[in-house]
């Protein structure tokens, strides 16, 4: 609890550390997304983006449970369609693998899966397992570099057929003061074998503010890099450790 607070939000790249044995960390937030493909305008609200991280059995192991709810407003011409509901529950464990050793990064592995527990409009209707390999470097006292390589089973939203989804990210972070930090990041989602799901690329950046050693606030904004991505998104959130 005396160590600096390190969270998995607000960037897409997760941290390569676990919370520590006996530590409970709650991370949550809200994101607004907007997209206009020339025919349909889509506005999305994502909340509470809750992630519980619980250190258990050893310093290098944590249990992870996440839940989220979504509101989606689609407008085509004069017709607006509203879709709301809970998403599938996420379960996982994070395993801290190696500390940084010179040019060799600090690493961690997340074994994860969603379970079909959400409302019909958002549920995949099946378990979707996956893994996330995370790596990071402390470049000096102020700068850090991190990335992750992820694979998940996914379901095509139009056809209901399963496919593999890969993702990759790279993020650079900077400590601006004892309490204020910033980051900038690129990430992509790459479906393999999907019938209709597209490749998406994004850039985003944001700030974190440490209120005290166990409470952090954050803000982020991002935009899509290709036509199939959302036009932009903005979000805020917090991390509380106890």
Backbone bond lengths (Angstrom), bond angles and torsions (degrees), N, CA, C in turn:
res aa  C-N    CA-C-N  psi(-1)  N-CA   C-N-CA  omega(-1)  CA-C   N-CA-C  phi
1 X - - - 1.459 - - 1.526 111.83 -
2 X 1.333 118.10 -18.23 1.459 121.38 177.91 1.519 112.41 -83.96
3 X 1.333 117.24 -11.69 1.461 120.22 178.89 1.526 110.30 -75.73
4 X 1.342 118.36 156.42 1.468 120.67 177.09 1.523 111.27 -59.16
5 X 1.316 116.00 143.31 1.464 121.83 179.54 1.530 109.22 -71.30
6 X 1.322 116.60 127.43 1.467 122.47 177.69 1.522 107.92 -126.97
7 X 1.338 117.45 124.67 1.458 121.58 -176.45 1.512 113.19 -116.33
8 X 1.332 115.36 170.01 1.462 122.26 176.00 1.525 111.87 -92.30
9 X 1.313 119.25 -3.17 1.440 123.70 177.23 1.527 108.36 -120.76
10 X 1.338 120.20 162.14 1.465 127.31 10.32 1.530 114.87 -95.13
11 X 1.317 118.23 -3.33 1.462 118.90 -177.77 1.523 110.92 -80.16
12 X 1.322 116.30 169.47 1.459 122.29 178.70 1.528 110.84 -73.19
13 X 1.333 116.52 -35.55 1.464 122.05 179.32 1.526 109.55 -72.65
14 X 1.313 117.08 126.41 1.451 120.52 -178.71 1.529 110.70 -86.11
15 X 1.315 116.39 163.99 1.456 120.78 -178.20 1.525 110.49 -75.14
16 X 1.325 115.65 152.08 1.467 120.98 -179.99 1.524 111.76 -93.84
17 X 1.347 116.81 16.97 1.456 121.27 177.88 1.523 110.12 -119.74
18 X 1.321 115.90 156.85 1.457 122.11 170.66 1.528 108.88 -95.36
19 X 1.333 116.92 166.13 1.467 119.94 -175.52 1.525 112.88 -75.85
20 X 1.337 117.70 -21.80 1.461 120.72 -179.41 1.517 111.94 107.11
21 X 1.303 116.18 149.55 1.458 122.68 -175.91 1.529 111.25 -58.67
22 X 1.333 116.29 126.82 1.449 122.22 177.18 1.511 115.38 81.55
23 X 1.324 117.88 -3.25 1.465 121.77 -178.59 1.524 109.61 -88.60
24 X 1.325 116.54 138.80 1.464 122.81 175.10 1.522 107.82 -116.17
25 X 1.317 116.61 127.85 1.465 121.17 -178.02 1.522 109.93 -129.45
26 X 1.329 116.01 126.36 1.455 122.74 179.62 1.522 108.83 -108.55
27 X 1.347 116.41 125.79 1.457 122.33 178.77 1.524 107.64 -123.51
28 X 1.340 116.76 131.69 1.456 119.75 -177.53 1.528 110.34 -154.30
29 X 1.356 115.84 162.15 1.448 118.66 -178.65 1.518 112.68 -175.01
30 X 1.319 113.96 -169.15 1.464 123.03 -178.47 1.523 108.24 -142.26
31 X 1.367 116.10 140.11 1.460 121.34 177.83 1.518 110.31 -134.81
32 X 1.331 115.81 133.08 1.470 122.56 172.75 1.518 107.64 -108.13
33 X 1.346 116.66 129.53 1.462 122.17 179.39 1.523 109.89 -123.41
34 X 1.334 115.73 147.36 1.470 121.20 179.37 1.520 109.37 -136.30
35 X 1.343 115.49 139.23 1.463 120.48 176.44 1.522 109.32 -148.41
36 X 1.322 115.74 138.99 1.469 122.55 175.10 1.525 107.49 -133.25
37 X 1.335 115.69 110.38 1.464 119.62 -177.71 1.521 112.90 -93.56
38 X 1.324 116.58 10.81 1.452 121.25 -179.31 1.510 113.41 97.45
39 X 1.314 116.43 -20.16 1.469 122.08 177.56 1.526 111.91 -118.25
40 X 1.326 115.13 -44.01 1.467 121.25 -176.44 1.524 110.41 -124.44
41 X 1.328 115.78 134.07 1.463 122.03 172.87 1.524 107.74 -99.56
42 X 1.322 115.97 129.98 1.458 121.57 -177.99 1.515 110.11 -123.21
43 X 1.328 115.30 125.03 1.456 121.96 175.17 1.526 108.09 -118.52
44 X 1.318 116.10 128.69 1.463 120.67 -175.88 1.522 110.88 -125.14
45 X 1.335 115.49 140.50 1.457 122.75 174.34 1.525 107.84 -120.15
46 X 1.318 116.54 124.35 1.460 122.36 -177.62 1.526 109.31 -119.03
47 X 1.333 117.01 123.63 1.467 121.17 -178.01 1.541 108.85 -164.92
48 X 1.289 121.42 155.77 1.467 128.12 -2.74 1.525 113.40 -88.94
49 X 1.351 117.66 9.21 1.473 122.07 177.86 1.532 110.65 49.96
50 X 1.327 115.13 45.15 1.462 120.77 -172.75 1.526 111.57 -79.33
51 X 1.323 115.79 128.65 1.462 122.56 173.23 1.521 108.56 -129.09
52 X 1.343 116.22 117.44 1.456 121.70 172.69 1.522 108.33 -95.15
53 X 1.333 116.16 128.32 1.464 122.16 177.25 1.524 107.76 -121.05
54 X 1.321 116.72 122.29 1.466 121.71 -173.16 1.525 108.59 -127.70
55 X 1.336 116.53 117.93 1.457 120.58 176.77 1.512 110.94 -76.54
56 X 1.338 116.36 126.90 1.460 119.45 -173.96 1.527 111.39 -143.73
57 X 1.347 116.23 146.55 1.462 126.15 175.21 1.519 114.39 68.69
58 X 1.346 118.26 -39.91 1.466 120.98 -177.68 1.521 109.15 -157.48
59 X 1.330 116.27 162.08 1.463 120.49 179.30 1.526 111.90 -60.94
60 X 1.321 117.55 -27.22 1.464 121.69 -171.86 1.528 113.78 -93.42
61 X 1.346 118.03 7.02 1.467 120.69 -174.60 1.522 110.95 -129.21
62 X 1.327 116.36 135.59 1.466 120.13 174.01 1.523 110.66 -138.40
63 X 1.330 115.31 145.16 1.462 123.49 172.84 1.521 108.32 -90.49
64 X 1.344 116.83 141.79 1.452 121.59 -176.36 1.535 109.74 -130.43
65 X 1.326 115.94 129.63 1.468 122.44 177.82 1.516 107.45 -134.05
66 X 1.342 117.48 128.63 1.465 120.69 -177.93 1.523 110.57 -132.53
67 X 1.339 114.24 145.34 1.460 121.65 177.26 1.519 108.91 -141.72
68 X 1.358 115.34 144.35 1.456 119.93 178.94 1.524 110.57 -148.72
69 X 1.330 114.97 157.05 1.462 123.53 179.30 1.521 107.61 -128.75
70 X 1.341 117.03 145.91 1.451 120.00 -178.41 1.514 114.00 -133.59
71 X 1.333 115.86 145.12 1.467 124.03 170.00 1.523 107.20 -121.21
72 X 1.333 117.36 125.13 1.459 121.76 -178.67 1.521 108.88 -124.50
73 X 1.340 116.52 124.90 1.461 123.04 179.02 1.520 108.27 -113.64
74 X 1.330 117.10 115.55 1.459 122.80 179.49 1.525 109.42 -112.65
75 X 1.332 116.61 126.81 1.455 122.00 -178.58 1.519 109.37 -120.82
76 X 1.323 116.01 118.65 1.461 122.64 176.15 1.527 107.47 -122.36
77 X 1.321 116.74 111.58 1.464 119.77 -173.15 1.510 109.82 65.01
78 X 1.327 116.46 -122.57 1.465 121.17 179.44 1.521 111.81 -101.50
79 X 1.323 117.94 5.48 1.472 122.27 -176.21 1.520 109.75 -102.65
80 X 1.340 115.96 124.91 1.465 121.27 177.05 1.519 109.55 -113.94
81 X 1.332 115.57 132.85 1.460 122.48 177.15 1.523 109.09 -115.94
82 X 1.327 116.48 131.24 1.462 121.64 -179.05 1.530 108.79 -113.84
83 X 1.325 115.69 128.33 1.460 122.20 177.76 1.515 108.56 -124.71
84 X 1.331 116.84 126.55 1.465 121.14 -179.08 1.521 109.85 -136.81
85 X 1.314 115.67 147.36 1.456 118.94 176.36 1.511 112.97 166.56
86 X 1.329 114.64 169.35 1.453 121.46 177.06 1.513 111.58 -82.40
87 X 1.310 116.36 145.26 1.461 121.97 177.96 1.529 110.26 -89.49
88 X 1.326 116.60 168.93 1.458 121.39 178.87 1.531 110.90 -63.79
89 X 1.315 115.68 142.62 1.457 122.00 178.30 1.527 109.88 -67.52
90 X 1.328 115.34 139.86 1.465 122.47 178.76 1.519 109.11 -107.21
91 X 1.344 117.10 132.65 1.457 123.39 176.79 1.521 108.80 -128.24
92 X 1.326 116.65 141.64 1.456 118.64 179.12 1.516 112.15 -166.06
93 X 1.323 114.82 171.48 1.458 122.38 171.20 1.523 107.88 -132.60
94 X 1.328 115.53 139.44 1.467 120.47 174.74 1.522 108.24 -108.26
95 X 1.335 115.92 133.05 1.454 122.95 -178.70 1.526 107.83 -118.60
96 X 1.323 116.99 116.35 1.462 120.65 174.64 1.527 108.39 -74.19
97 X 1.332 116.69 125.75 1.460 120.34 -173.16 1.524 113.27 -99.87
98 X 1.346 117.89 -59.78 1.457 121.23 -174.19 1.521 110.93 -139.00
99 X 1.346 117.92 145.77 1.459 120.52 170.07 1.530 109.70 -80.46
100 X 1.323 115.83 165.46 1.459 118.87 176.06 1.523 109.70 -68.19
101 X 1.331 115.65 138.47 1.462 122.16 178.62 1.526 107.82 -138.47
102 X 1.320 116.46 90.64 1.455 120.50 -177.04 1.520 110.63 67.20
103 X 1.339 115.62 -121.93 1.466 119.29 179.65 1.531 111.72 -81.77
104 X 1.323 117.50 -9.93 1.459 120.10 178.30 1.530 109.34 -80.31
105 X 1.327 118.44 131.21 1.469 120.07 -171.90 1.517 113.63 -80.03
106 X 1.326 114.85 163.04 1.456 121.22 163.44 1.521 107.29 -71.77
107 X 1.328 118.72 136.48 1.462 120.93 -174.26 1.520 111.67 -134.05
108 X 1.322 114.71 156.33 1.463 122.25 175.84 1.520 108.40 -151.55
109 X 1.314 115.98 158.17 1.460 122.54 178.97 1.522 108.66 -129.38
110 X 1.334 116.03 130.82 1.457 121.78 174.79 1.527 108.65 -109.67
111 X 1.326 116.60 124.48 1.454 122.97 171.49 1.526 106.68 -102.33
112 X 1.324 117.80 125.66 1.459 119.55 -166.45 1.528 111.63 -146.63
113 X 1.334 114.88 163.45 1.450 121.06 174.82 1.527 108.89 -164.16
114 X 1.317 115.88 146.73 1.458 119.78 165.61 1.520 108.17 -93.61
115 X 1.333 115.80 154.80 1.457 121.47 177.25 1.529 108.36 -121.71
116 X 1.335 118.15 144.78 1.472 120.89 -173.39 1.526 112.23 -73.65
117 X 1.325 115.48 81.95 1.456 121.38 -176.26 1.523 112.98 -124.28
118 X 1.337 117.86 -5.99 1.451 121.38 -175.06 1.521 113.29 -82.55
119 X 1.335 115.59 177.10 1.457 120.89 174.98 1.524 110.19 -66.02
120 X 1.327 116.68 152.76 1.462 121.65 -173.55 1.524 112.78 -55.07
121 X 1.321 118.28 -34.51 1.473 121.06 -175.83 1.516 112.15 -68.40
122 X 1.343 118.34 -22.70 1.463 121.30 -178.16 1.519 113.82 -119.80
123 X 1.317 118.79 -14.82 1.453 121.34 -176.73 1.525 111.18 -73.59
124 X 1.334 115.89 140.87 1.465 120.99 174.79 1.519 111.69 -76.39
125 X 1.342 116.99 -16.95 1.460 120.56 179.73 1.508 113.89 76.82
126 X 1.339 117.29 8.36 1.456 121.29 -178.26 1.531 108.04 -159.59
127 X 1.320 115.75 159.33 1.462 119.67 175.05 1.525 109.53 -72.26
128 X 1.342 115.87 138.58 1.466 121.09 -178.26 1.526 108.73 -124.29
129 X 1.336 117.69 89.55 1.464 120.78 -178.86 1.525 112.07 -76.63
130 X 1.333 114.70 163.98 1.458 119.75 177.27 1.520 111.08 -175.08
131 X 1.335 115.31 -177.65 1.463 120.90 176.27 1.521 109.47 -146.18
132 X 1.328 115.29 159.15 1.450 122.19 -178.34 1.526 108.22 -139.01
133 X 1.330 116.71 118.03 1.468 122.28 178.35 1.523 107.83 -101.45
134 X 1.330 116.82 121.63 1.467 122.88 -171.32 1.527 109.07 -118.19
135 X 1.346 116.58 141.52 1.466 121.11 -178.63 1.527 108.78 -146.23
136 X 1.346 115.89 144.29 1.464 119.50 -177.54 1.525 110.42 -152.33
137 X 1.343 113.80 156.83 1.455 122.30 178.08 1.525 109.52 -131.43
138 X 1.320 118.01 132.42 1.459 122.16 166.16 1.532 106.10 -85.60
139 X 1.341 117.02 110.15 1.461 120.71 -175.15 1.523 111.44 -78.12
140 X 1.327 116.28 -37.78 1.465 123.32 171.62 1.522 107.29 -160.71
141 X 1.331 117.82 -159.93 1.467 119.82 -176.98 1.523 112.67 -68.14
142 X 1.338 117.93 -21.67 1.463 121.05 -174.26 1.521 114.24 -113.03
143 X 1.317 118.74 -30.86 1.462 122.39 -172.21 1.519 111.70 -106.90
144 X 1.330 116.19 144.92 1.462 121.92 175.65 1.523 109.80 -141.15
145 X 1.308 115.88 155.79 1.464 123.10 178.58 1.520 108.22 -131.92
146 X 1.341 117.23 136.30 1.465 120.00 -177.66 1.523 109.96 -147.07
147 X 1.302 115.57 160.93 1.459 121.63 176.18 1.510 110.11 -160.32
148 X 1.324 115.50 168.05 1.459 119.71 175.32 1.520 109.47 -150.29
149 X 1.328 114.76 149.66 1.453 123.23 176.59 1.524 106.82 -122.58
150 X 1.332 116.68 122.79 1.457 120.53 -169.82 1.525 111.09 -130.40
151 X 1.334 114.92 145.69 1.465 122.04 171.66 1.520 108.59 -132.85
152 X 1.327 115.84 136.43 1.462 121.17 175.24 1.529 109.79 -141.57
153 X 1.314 116.00 146.23 1.455 120.25 166.63 1.528 107.60 -73.58
154 X 1.329 117.80 138.05 1.460 121.97 -178.13 1.523 109.34 -137.71
155 X 1.325 115.65 168.16 1.463 121.78 -179.98 1.520 108.84 -124.74
156 X 1.326 117.14 130.56 1.461 122.36 179.21 1.531 109.95 -64.66
157 X 1.327 116.16 127.43 1.451 120.34 -175.91 1.512 114.22 -67.99
158 X 1.340 117.90 -22.29 1.464 121.40 -178.99 1.522 112.66 -92.34
159 X 1.333 117.24 -42.59 1.461 120.24 -174.01 1.522 113.95 -103.28
160 X 1.345 117.81 -19.04 1.453 120.78 -177.61 1.516 114.20 80.20
161 X 1.331 117.99 4.96 1.459 121.55 -179.91 1.532 110.58 -84.48
162 X 1.326 115.63 145.79 1.464 121.10 -179.33 1.525 111.04 -80.88
163 X 1.331 115.68 150.08 1.461 121.99 176.24 1.523 108.79 -152.85
164 X 1.322 117.02 172.19 1.462 122.47 176.76 1.523 109.34 -97.35
165 X 1.327 116.18 134.06 1.463 120.15 176.13 1.524 109.45 -119.02
166 X 1.327 115.63 121.92 1.450 122.39 175.79 1.529 109.06 -101.40
167 X 1.314 116.31 150.73 1.457 119.88 173.25 1.517 109.27 -142.67
168 X 1.335 114.40 153.09 1.463 121.16 179.71 1.519 108.05 -140.83
169 X 1.313 116.44 144.77 1.458 120.08 178.04 1.522 110.16 -146.08
170 X 1.337 114.56 155.42 1.467 123.14 173.20 1.518 106.96 -140.61
171 X 1.325 117.48 130.35 1.465 121.49 -178.21 1.519 109.65 -135.30
172 X 1.324 115.69 142.82 1.452 121.59 174.06 1.521 108.17 -120.13
173 X 1.321 116.56 133.71 1.450 121.47 -177.88 1.512 111.83 -122.20
174 X 1.330 116.07 153.61 1.468 121.18 178.69 1.522 109.76 -140.51
175 X 1.309 115.97 134.66 1.452 121.94 172.68 1.527 107.91 -83.82
176 X 1.338 116.73 117.07 1.458 121.83 -177.34 1.518 112.45 -91.34
177 X 1.323 117.08 -24.58 1.463 123.51 175.54 1.513 107.52 -163.18
178 X 1.327 117.13 -172.61 1.467 119.87 179.09 1.524 111.85 -64.06
179 X 1.335 117.30 -26.44 1.462 121.22 -176.27 1.528 114.08 -114.26
180 X 1.313 118.23 -23.50 1.462 122.19 -172.53 1.520 111.57 -106.81
181 X 1.338 115.93 131.15 1.461 121.66 176.33 1.509 111.02 -131.75
182 X 1.319 116.89 159.57 1.455 121.62 178.74 1.517 110.98 -139.32
183 X 1.332 115.95 161.07 1.464 120.01 177.80 1.524 109.76 -149.87
184 X 1.341 115.07 161.21 1.465 122.41 172.03 1.520 107.08 -140.95
185 X 1.344 117.36 141.69 1.460 119.68 -166.76 1.529 111.86 -150.50
186 X 1.322 114.56 147.74 1.473 122.95 168.24 1.520 107.82 -119.71
187 X 1.338 116.56 140.75 1.461 119.94 171.56 1.521 110.35 -150.39
188 X 1.326 115.76 159.08 1.465 121.02 -179.42 1.516 109.99 -140.65
189 X 1.331 115.71 154.52 1.460 124.64 174.39 1.521 107.30 -118.43
190 X 1.333 116.89 125.06 1.460 121.54 -173.55 1.518 109.89 -125.11
191 X 1.332 118.65 101.61 1.467 120.58 177.33 1.527 110.96 -77.08
192 X 1.317 116.01 138.93 1.464 122.06 177.50 1.523 108.62 -121.29
193 X 1.316 116.80 111.50 1.455 120.89 -179.64 1.505 114.15 92.05
194 X 1.337 118.26 7.89 1.467 120.89 179.45 1.524 110.65 -77.68
195 X 1.319 116.03 147.93 1.460 120.77 178.84 1.525 112.08 -78.04
196 X 1.337 116.69 -42.01 1.466 119.57 -175.28 1.521 114.13 -130.80
197 X 1.334 118.70 -15.39 1.469 120.48 -175.38 1.527 110.46 -70.26
198 X 1.354 118.55 132.20 1.461 121.59 -175.16 1.531 112.95 -94.18
199 X 1.330 115.46 167.63 1.463 122.14 168.28 1.528 108.04 -75.83
200 X 1.337 116.30 136.80 1.461 121.09 179.96 1.525 110.02 -128.89
201 X 1.343 115.87 136.34 1.466 122.52 177.24 1.521 108.84 -123.79
202 X 1.340 116.63 140.22 1.460 121.28 -178.09 1.527 111.03 -139.20
203 X 1.328 115.48 151.48 1.457 123.52 164.79 1.513 107.59 -120.59
204 X 1.323 116.68 144.36 1.464 119.73 175.69 1.524 110.44 -155.92
205 X 1.315 114.65 160.30 1.451 120.71 178.38 1.511 109.48 -150.71
206 X 1.323 116.16 165.25 1.448 118.70 -178.94 1.508 112.57 -173.84
207 X 1.344 113.91 -173.96 1.452 121.96 -177.53 1.522 109.74 -133.45
208 X 1.323 115.33 152.69 1.462 122.09 171.47 1.524 108.20 -124.59
209 X 1.335 115.64 145.11 1.465 120.48 178.06 1.520 108.69 -130.49
210 X 1.319 116.16 121.29 1.460 122.41 -178.21 1.533 109.07 -87.76
211 X 1.333 116.22 105.35 1.463 121.37 178.97 1.526 109.76 -67.52
212 X 1.330 116.72 -49.49 1.463 123.31 168.56 1.521 106.69 -150.90
213 X 1.321 117.40 -176.44 1.460 119.97 -168.92 1.523 113.89 -60.79
214 X 1.340 117.94 -19.60 1.462 120.89 -176.26 1.529 113.64 -120.29
215 X 1.330 117.92 13.56 1.460 121.40 178.14 1.522 109.50 -141.98
216 X 1.334 115.91 125.22 1.464 122.08 -179.74 1.519 110.40 -132.09
217 X 1.322 117.36 136.91 1.454 124.29 174.98 1.523 109.16 -106.14
218 X 1.354 117.04 153.57 1.458 118.96 -179.67 1.524 111.49 -145.07
219 X 1.327 114.51 160.80 1.463 123.44 176.56 1.521 108.25 -146.19
220 X 1.332 116.88 141.86 1.467 120.72 179.50 1.512 110.46 -146.92
221 X 1.332 115.35 156.59 1.455 122.06 174.29 1.527 107.44 -147.68
222 X 1.345 116.48 142.98 1.449 120.19 -177.69 1.509 111.72 -151.10
223 X 1.331 115.51 171.63 1.457 121.09 -178.37 1.519 109.83 -149.11
224 X 1.343 115.51 154.24 1.449 121.16 178.38 1.514 112.15 -79.78
225 X 1.326 116.26 149.34 1.464 121.96 -178.56 1.521 113.16 -104.12
226 X 1.336 117.58 -8.36 1.466 119.61 177.16 1.527 108.86 -137.08
227 X 1.331 116.26 169.30 1.468 121.46 -172.78 1.523 112.69 -62.56
228 X 1.320 117.88 -30.44 1.461 120.93 -175.88 1.529 113.10 -82.64
229 X 1.323 117.57 -8.22 1.459 121.44 178.73 1.525 110.30 -85.96
230 X 1.334 116.76 160.05 1.456 120.41 170.86 1.524 109.21 -59.27
231 X 1.335 116.77 147.83 1.462 120.04 -179.34 1.521 111.10 -64.23
232 X 1.338 116.89 -47.77 1.473 119.72 178.54 1.525 109.81 -161.07
233 X 1.330 116.14 164.71 1.459 122.11 174.22 1.523 108.70 -148.70
234 X 1.331 115.58 155.33 1.453 122.15 177.62 1.527 108.00 -143.58
235 X 1.309 117.31 144.12 1.454 119.37 -176.36 1.509 112.89 -156.42
236 X 1.329 114.45 166.33 1.461 121.44 177.99 1.520 108.30 -147.91
237 X 1.332 116.41 161.94 1.446 118.83 -178.85 1.515 112.52 -174.76
238 X 1.324 115.43 -169.21 1.465 121.20 -178.69 1.519 110.38 -151.65
239 X 1.319 114.61 162.52 1.460 123.27 173.58 1.524 107.77 -130.88
240 X 1.337 115.90 131.63 1.471 120.91 178.22 1.521 108.11 -128.56
241 X 1.328 115.70 129.39 1.469 121.82 -177.98 1.524 110.01 -118.08
242 X 1.336 115.41 137.43 1.462 119.19 175.92 1.522 110.05 -153.03
